[in-house]
């Protein structure tokens, strides 16, 4: 049976995939909390967080579960971890689904923004991060018409451990540029973009898909950066078709 490894984004936990986990029961689906997120124990220091460290944890999980190969499905930061798995253990990635993510590293301006956000998390807590991010994460139509999704996303961010938020920001800030990897990918790839994504705009994601040989591109209408929660049926159908 094909195993799908779902990797959540920042600052979320595995529950952001709840609709897909419920609907894709034909496949073996695994959705762990990354280190320092949800119920997962964090590192002692923010300096210990990196995309490579997240990937190492996931490889260990696959080893423990005796899983040789997976389809990796990562959103945003989860996509950066997926790229890291493709670098570290390409033979174990059967296919990849890249949702609301990008290949490029942080610009100097973006790195500065990570530092500001880390300081805000330490000084004002996870609730302040939710307050800042939710308007950017969700499409305008989602904010206007789906108050339950707004509440769910706000609650998910608010309950994240501050140490894990700060560590993830460090990992995001220092992540490598994965652009050179794109042209060398030789497995099936699905790229899923949100039509109203302010964080990883759809045009950039389409360009990323064009750079991967044979990749499929799917645009999800009326969705922002959190397509699996904003338009769960459309995202699940795209994943199902790809699998």
N, C-alpha and C positions, 0 to 999 in steps of 0.2 A: 504493500500500500504506500502511495506517495505521502510523504510528510511535508507539511507546510510550517515553516518557522516564521511566526509573526513578530516583528520587532517594532516596539512603540516609539513614538517621538518624544520630544521635550516640550514641556515638563509634565509628562503623562505617565500612565502605567498600562499594564496589559489590558485593562478594561476598555480602552479605546477601540479594541477589536471585537467587542462583545457580539455585535450583530453578525459579523463574519464567522466567528467561532460557532455560533448557534446554527447558521445556515449551511455551512460547508461540512456537514457531518459525513459525507462520502470519503473525505480525506482525513488523515491523522493530522490534527492541528495542534501546535504547541505555541503558547504565547506567554513567555516568562516576563517577570519584571526585571528590567536591567538593574545593575548594581546601584543602590541608593535611591531607587524608585519604588513606589508602592510598598509591598511587604518585604522587599529585598534589603539585606543589610548593606550599608555603604562602606566605602573605604575610610581609613582614618584621616586622610588628608586630601584636599582637592587636587593636589599634584599627582595623586595616584590614578585619577580618572583620565581615560583617553579612549578613542575609538578602538585602538588595538586591545586595550584592557577589556572593554565590553565584548569584543569579538572573542577574546580568549575565554571569557566566562561562558559564552555560548558554545564554543567548541567543546569545552569541558562538559556542558550539559548534553550535547549530542553524544559524546563518548559514554557518559553515564547511562544514557538511554539506548546505547548501542545502535545509533542511527548513522548509517554511512553517508547518505545523501539527502539533501533537503531542497525544497523550493523555498527561497528566502523572500519574504514580503516585508519591506521596511518603509515606514513613513517618516519623512523629514530626517531627524537624527537617526532613526532606524535605517534609513537609506544609506547614511554615511557608514553605519556599522555593516550594512550589506556589502558596500564597496570594500570594507576592510576584510570581510570574509572572502571576497573574491581575490584579494591580494594574498591572504594567508593560506587559505585552503580551497583554491579554485576547484579542485577535484571533488569536493564535497557539496558543491552548489550545482544543482541540476538545472535550475532556472531561477530567474529573479523578477520580482514585482517591485517596482520603485514608485512609491506614492508621494506626491507633494515633496519632492526633494531636489537636490542639485548636486553637481559633481565638483564645482569650484570650491576652493578654500575661502575662509573669511578674508575680506579686505581689511586694511588697517582701521578704517572707520567702523566696520562691523566688530572687530576685536575690541575696540574701545567701548562699543555698546554692550558687549558681553561683560566687561569689567563693571560698568555702571549698574547693570542688572544684578550682578553677583553682590555688589555692595547693598543694593536695595533689598535683596532677599535676606541678607544677614541682618540688616537694620530694621526692616519692617515686616519680614516674614513672607510666607508663600502666598498669603491673601493679596499682598500688594503686587506680586507677580501676576496673579490671576487678573487683577483689576487692569493692569497695563496690557496684558497679552490678549485677553478674550476679544476685544474689538478688532484686533489685527488678525486673529486666528480664524474667525468665522465670517462667512459671506454676509453682506448686508441683509439679504433676503432671509438668511438663517436667523440673524439677530431679531429681525422683525416678525417672523412667522413661526419660529420654533423655540419658544421660551424654555421648553424642557431641555433642549440641547444646550442652550446657554447655561442653564443651571447645572447640568451634568458636567460640562467642561470646566466651569468655575469651581465646582466641588472637587473635581479630580485634581486640578492644579493646587487648590488650597490644602489638600491633604498630603501633598508630597513633602518629604523631609527636606528641610532647608539645606542640610549638608549634601544631599543628593543633587539638589538644584544647582548649588554652587559648583560642585564637582562636574556636573554635566556641562555647565557653561565653560568651564576650563577645557573640557574635552572638545566642545564645539569650537572654541577659540583657536585651539592648536591643531585641529584636524588637517590632514594632508589634502592636497589638491588631487582629486580623482579623475580629472579631465583626461590625462594621458591613458587612463585605463579603458575608457569607453570604446575606442576603436579596436581593442584587443579582446573584447568580450565575445565568446563563441557559443554561448548558451542562449536559449530563448529568453527574451526580456519583454516585460509589459511595463509601460510607463503610464501612470494614472495621474492626471492633473485636475485641479479645481478651476472652474471658469473664472472665479472671483478670488483667487488665491493672491493675497498681498505679499506673502512671505517668499513663496517660490512661484512666481508668475507662470501662467500656462505657456507663454511664448518661449520662455527659457527652457521649460520642460520638453517642449516639442523639439527644440534644437538639440537637447540632450539625447532624446530618442533618435533623432536623425543621425547622431554620431555613433550609435550602437548598431552594428550590422544586423539587419532584419528585425529590429525592435518594433513592437506594436505600440501605438499611442492612443489613449482613450481620454477624452475630455468630459468631465462630469459637470453638467450644468447646475446652476444654483448651489454651488459649493465653494467654500474657501479652502483653507489649509487643512481642514479636518474632514476630508471627503468621507471616510468610513462611518463617521457619526452624523454628518450633515445629510448625506444621500446614501444611506447604507445599502439600499436595494440595488442601486445602479453600480456601486462599487463591488458588491458581492457578485453581481451578474458578470461584471468584467473579469473578475478573478476566476469565477467558475468556468467561463468560456475559455480562458487562457489555460487553466489546468486540464 
